[in-house]
């Protein structure tokens, strides 16, 4: 059944009116899942086509976040485990990522965003690493934050944070007891990849998978999760608004 565009527009407006900006998330996490399944279901010629559609959705989602004054966004575009996929799957994705990162540099949509990349970026192709440096150099300031997780693993982030904290404190500690006293929640946070970002309020994962797969394990301790049964390339503003509505309707207890 095809629903007329004017009905979608009416529903979007109705959802938007019900959302109260002061009760919406300040930090949004996005797990963009379902590109390959979308390509197979739609009979697309290649995964590259669905990846490109997904990046268009990514750009639109940034606009939606702007509309609702969500100033911190963490986007998981590639896990560390994804790097083990065959080259025939990774190469088209890297090609689309290159296109996205070039857009991040010149597109005025991102003018007010400070951008950083987190994860095991040293494992990425040299072209990608060069573009990462360029994006971070050009987008080094702004009143909003966009963090892109590439080659990212949540356990690896915590391991790296612990090692970094020990390296920092080892020489000044007189004993193992003294060293352990410095390994606190507050101190460890300072050594996470994106230490300046607030904890995640809401995490949205598309494709119907109801698991976190290690995304921001430390920062998501009290996050709300919404799992949408729609592939990322098909994710619409209506889906986004429904996620915000569900978040707003929940009572956050923060472990109490």
C-alpha positions, 0 to 999 in steps of 0.5 A: 500500500502506497501512502500519499506524500501529503499524509507523511507530511501531515504525520511528520508535522503532528509528531514534531508538534508533540516533541518538547526540545527540553526533554530531548536527548543532548547526545545521540548515538547512531548505529547505521545497520542494514546496508547489505540486507537493504541492497539484497532486498531491493535487488540493487546492483551492488552494496556500493549503491546502498552505502551511498544511499545510507550516506545520504540518509546520514547527511539528512539525519544531521539536519534533523538533529540540527532542527531539534538542537541535538548538539552531540552526535556519535555516529558508528560507521565502521566497527573493528570487526567489520575490517575483517570482511572481504576486500570486495565488500570493504573497498566499495564502502571505503570509496563511499566513505572517501566521498562523505569525508570530502563532503564534510570538508566543504559542505556548509551544513557542517560549518558549526560542527567540531569533528573527531574520529575515534577507533583503531583508525591506524588500521584503515587505508592510507587515503582514509587516514589522510582524509581523517586528518584533513577533516579534523584539521578543518573542522576543529571547532564549533558549537556542536560535536560530530564524532565518527567511530571508525574501526571502533570497538567498545572493549578496545576503547576501555583497554586503551583508556586503562593503558593510557591512564596507567602510562600517565600515572605509573611514574608518579605512583610509589606503589601498586596501591597508589596506582590503583587509587588513581584508577577511578571512574572520573580519571578513566573517563579522561582517557576515553577516545571522546573524553569531552563528550557527555554520556550518551542519552539515546542510541538508535540502531536500525535494521531490527537488530536488538543488541549493542555490539560493543558501542560506547560501552562505558558512555552508554551505561544509562543510555536509552535504546531504540531499535528500529526495524528498518534498514539505515538506507530506508530510515526516514524522518518519521522514523527519527521522530518516532525514536525521539517520541519514544525517548521523551516518553520514558522515565530515566532512572540512571540506575536508581 
